[in-house]
Amino acid sequence: MDDEVLGDLDEFYRKEKPSGLFLEIGAGPNMYPILAALPYADQIDVWELGGQNVNYLRRQVEEMDPSWQKWMDKLRELNPERYGQVDFQKQLQQKMRVIQGNIFDLPEKKYDSISMHSVAESLTKVPHQFRKAVTKFTAAGKPGSTLVASFVANSRGYNTPGRNFPAVAIETWDVVKILGPSMRSLKFGTTRAELRPLSPLIITLGTIK
């Protein structure tokens, strides 16, 4: 499933050729959307609320875990012209800035490209909070900025010992209703359901008005 998202990111960035100041919101331990954006961005602000995730991301700037090598190899395979000669570690050190912050505190109309993956629908089980999070995310993009996002469809959250992780069960139409009025162009896709039958990803790509 992640391979599909990476392929969509590469295709979209290859077509749109974004540049400037990028936003990645709620990356957690998920680095591959950042790696895909590196050669296009002048700087990437990675907003993350959780302290453990902030520390993890800052460690990756110094030295990436070996597990990320397969994703760098995949990007080079997908687009050797763009990624073939990229020194991902060096570019992380030059371009990535980790900010401990909340999605609801994002600045408006600051970024030239914005990215969010499996965040807004996993913050809460309250639908209006989901809508507020997506709206805040979208508002962070300048007019004409590119937007890439993925949402877990039909998520019910999950439990771990001593902690419940809530989620809002959404469909593609829920995302359309929120994003549609703000977008100049908008394209949707869904990962193959057989890979993850209960929760395929809704892939969203577009340009903000």
C-alpha positions in Angstrom: 0.0 0.0 0.0 2.8 2.5 0.9 4.4 1.7 -2.5 1.2 2.9 -4.2 1.2 6.2 -2.2 4.9 6.7 -3.1 4.2 6.1 -6.7 1.3 8.6 -6.6 3.6 11.2 -4.9 6.3 10.8 -7.5 3.9 11.1 -10.4 2.2 14.2 -8.9 5.5 16.0 -8.0 6.9 15.1 -11.4 3.9 16.7 -13.1 3.5 19.8 -10.9 7.1 20.5 -10.1 6.5 22.3 -6.8 9.2 24.3 -5.1 9.8 26.6 -2.2 8.7 26.1 1.4 7.0 22.7 2.1 4.9 21.5 5.0 4.6 18.0 6.3 2.1 17.7 9.1 2.1 14.8 11.7 4.8 12.7 10.0 5.4 10.7 13.2 7.8 7.9 12.3 6.8 8.0 8.6 9.6 9.5 6.5 8.8 8.4 2.9 6.6 11.4 2.0 9.4 13.7 3.2 12.0 11.8 1.2 9.8 12.1 -1.9 9.6 15.9 -1.4 13.3 16.6 -0.7 14.6 17.3 -4.2 11.8 19.7 -4.9 11.7 21.7 -1.6 13.9 24.6 -0.6 12.9 23.8 3.0 10.5 21.4 4.7 8.8 22.3 7.9 7.8 19.0 9.6 5.1 19.8 12.2 4.7 17.0 14.8 3.0 17.2 18.2 4.2 14.1 20.0 7.5 14.4 21.8 8.7 10.9 21.0 8.0 11.4 17.3 9.8 14.8 17.4 12.8 13.1 18.9 12.7 10.3 16.3 12.5 12.8 13.4 15.4 14.8 14.7 17.5 11.7 15.0 16.8 10.9 11.4 18.2 14.3 10.4 21.5 13.2 11.9 21.4 9.6 10.7 18.5 7.8 9.1 17.6 4.3 10.2 18.7 1.6 7.8 15.0 0.7 7.2 14.6 3.9 5.1 17.0 2.6 2.5 14.4 0.6 0.6 12.3 3.7 0.2 15.2 5.7 -1.2 15.9 2.8 -3.6 12.3 2.8 -4.6 12.3 6.5 -5.4 15.4 6.1 -7.5 13.7 3.2 -9.3 10.6 5.2 -10.0 12.3 8.4 -11.1 16.1 8.0 -11.7 16.3 11.4 -13.3 15.0 13.2 -10.2 16.2 11.0 -7.4 19.2 9.1 -8.9 21.9 11.4 -7.6 20.1 12.7 -4.5 22.1 12.5 -1.2 19.0 12.1 1.0 20.9 12.3 4.3 22.6 15.5 3.3 19.4 17.0 2.0 17.6 16.2 5.2 20.2 18.0 7.1 20.0 21.0 4.8 16.3 21.3 4.4 14.3 19.6 7.1 13.2 21.6 10.2 11.3 19.7 12.9 8.7 21.8 14.7 6.8 20.6 17.7 3.4 22.0 17.1 -0.3 21.3 16.7 -2.2 21.1 13.4 -4.7 23.6 14.9 -2.0 26.2 15.3 -0.7 26.1 11.7 0.0 29.5 10.1 -2.3 30.5 7.2 -1.1 30.9 3.6 2.5 30.3 4.4 3.5 27.2 2.4 4.1 26.5 -1.3 3.3 22.7 -0.9 1.5 20.9 1.9 1.4 17.2 2.8 -0.4 15.2 5.4 -0.8 11.4 5.7 -3.3 9.5 8.0 -3.4 12.3 10.5 -6.7 14.3 10.6 -9.0 11.2 10.8 -6.9 9.7 13.5 -7.0 12.6 15.9 -10.5 12.2 17.3 -13.8 10.4 16.9 -15.7 13.7 16.6 -16.5 14.5 13.0 -16.4 18.3 13.3 -12.9 18.1 14.8 -11.8 16.1 11.8 -13.3 18.8 9.5 -11.5 21.5 11.5 -8.2 19.8 11.2 -8.5 19.3 7.4 -9.5 23.0 7.1 -6.6 24.2 9.1 -4.2 22.0 7.1 -5.6 23.4 3.8 -5.5 27.0 5.0 -1.7 26.7 5.5 -1.2 26.5 1.8 -0.7 29.7 -0.3 -3.0 30.2 -3.3 -1.6 28.0 -6.1 0.2 25.6 -3.7 0.1 21.9 -4.2 -1.6 19.6 -1.8 -1.0 15.9 -1.2 -2.9 14.0 1.5 -4.0 10.5 2.4 -6.8 9.5 4.7 -7.6 6.1 6.2 -11.1 5.1 5.0 -13.6 3.6 7.5 -11.2 3.7 10.4 -12.6 2.8 13.8 -9.4 3.5 15.7 -7.7 0.9 17.8 -6.8 0.0 21.3 -3.5 -0.8 23.0 -2.9 -1.8 26.6 -3.9 1.2 28.7 -4.7 3.5 25.8 -7.4 4.1 23.2 -6.6 5.7 19.8 -9.8 7.2 18.4 -10.7 7.8 14.7 -13.4 9.1 12.5 -14.8 6.7 10.0 -14.8 8.6 6.7 -15.4 8.0 3.0 -14.0 9.9 -0.1 -17.1 12.1 -0.2 -16.4 13.4 3.3 -13.0 14.7 2.1 -14.5 16.1 -1.1 -17.0 18.2 0.9 -14.2 19.7 3.0 -11.6 20.2 0.4 -13.6 20.9 -2.7 -14.4 24.6 -2.1 -10.8 25.5 -1.5 -9.3 23.6 -4.5 -8.5 24.7 -8.0 -7.9 21.1 -9.0 -8.5 17.9 -7.1 -7.9 14.3 -7.9 -8.7 11.2 -5.8 -7.6 7.6 -5.8 -7.9 4.7 -3.4 -5.3 2.0 -2.6 -6.2 -1.5 -3.5 -8.7 -2.7 -0.9 -7.4 -6.3 -0.9 -4.1 -5.1 0.7 -6.0 -3.7 3.7 -9.6 -4.7 3.4 -11.0 -2.7 6.3 -9.1 0.5 5.8 -7.9 1.4 2.3 -6.3 4.8 1.9 -8.0 7.7 0.2 -5.3 9.5 -1.9 -5.9 13.2 -2.5 -3.8 15.4 -4.9 -4.5 18.9 -6.1 -3.9 22.6 -6.2 -5.3 25.2 -3.9 -7.2 28.2 -5.2 
